[in-house]
Amino acid sequence: MQLSLWSLVRRLGWAKLIVGQAARCTLVAVVVVTVPRLERLVPQVLFWVALVPTRLTVWSERAAIRA
């Protein structure tokens, strides 16, 4: 049985979450590169905003594995 990316996304909740995080991180990277910035704070804020949900997912996944 061969599974495609879309069939995995339809079936698994974690797969939906991972695809969403990858899309969000890609969007943040494109914004950081394309939007001209006058100060260094803007890309730093975007980086941390993108990193927090990913870090929370890793934490909750480890907690689920331990339980």
C-alpha positions as CSV (number, residue, x, y, z in Angstrom):
1,M,0.0,0.0,0.0
2,Q,1.5,3.3,-1.1
3,L,0.6,6.5,0.7
4,S,0.9,10.0,-0.6
5,L,1.5,13.1,1.4
6,W,-2.2,14.1,1.1
7,S,-3.5,10.8,2.3
8,L,-1.3,11.0,5.4
9,V,-2.4,14.6,6.0
10,R,-6.1,13.5,5.8
11,R,-5.5,10.6,8.2
12,L,-3.1,11.7,10.9
13,G,-3.6,14.7,13.2
14,W,0.2,15.1,13.8
15,A,0.8,15.1,10.1
16,K,-1.6,18.1,9.7
17,L,0.2,19.9,12.4
18,I,3.6,19.3,10.9
19,V,2.5,20.4,7.4
20,G,1.0,23.5,9.0
21,Q,4.2,24.3,10.9
22,A,6.4,23.8,7.8
23,A,4.1,26.2,5.8
24,R,4.3,28.8,8.6
25,C,8.1,28.6,8.9
26,T,8.4,28.9,5.1
27,L,6.1,31.9,5.1
28,V,8.1,33.6,7.9
29,A,11.4,32.9,6.1
30,V,10.0,34.5,2.9
31,V,8.7,37.5,4.8
32,V,12.1,37.9,6.5
33,V,13.9,37.8,3.2
34,T,11.6,39.9,1.0
35,V,10.3,42.6,3.3
36,P,12.8,45.5,3.7
37,R,13.5,46.1,7.3
38,L,14.8,49.2,8.9
39,E,15.8,47.7,12.2
40,R,17.0,44.3,13.3
41,L,14.1,43.7,15.7
42,V,11.6,42.7,13.1
43,P,13.3,39.5,11.9
44,Q,14.1,38.5,15.4
45,V,10.5,38.8,16.5
46,L,9.4,36.8,13.4
47,F,11.9,34.1,14.2
48,W,10.7,33.7,17.8
49,V,7.1,33.8,16.8
50,A,7.7,31.0,14.4
51,L,9.8,29.0,16.8
52,V,7.5,29.0,19.8
53,P,4.7,26.7,18.4
54,T,7.3,24.3,17.0
55,R,9.0,24.1,20.4
56,L,5.6,23.5,22.1
57,T,4.9,20.7,19.7
58,V,8.2,19.0,20.4
59,W,7.5,19.3,24.2
60,S,4.0,17.9,24.0
61,E,5.1,15.0,21.7
62,R,7.9,14.1,24.2
63,A,5.3,14.2,27.0
64,A,3.0,11.9,25.0
65,I,5.8,9.4,24.4
66,R,6.6,9.3,28.1
67,A,3.0,8.7,29.1
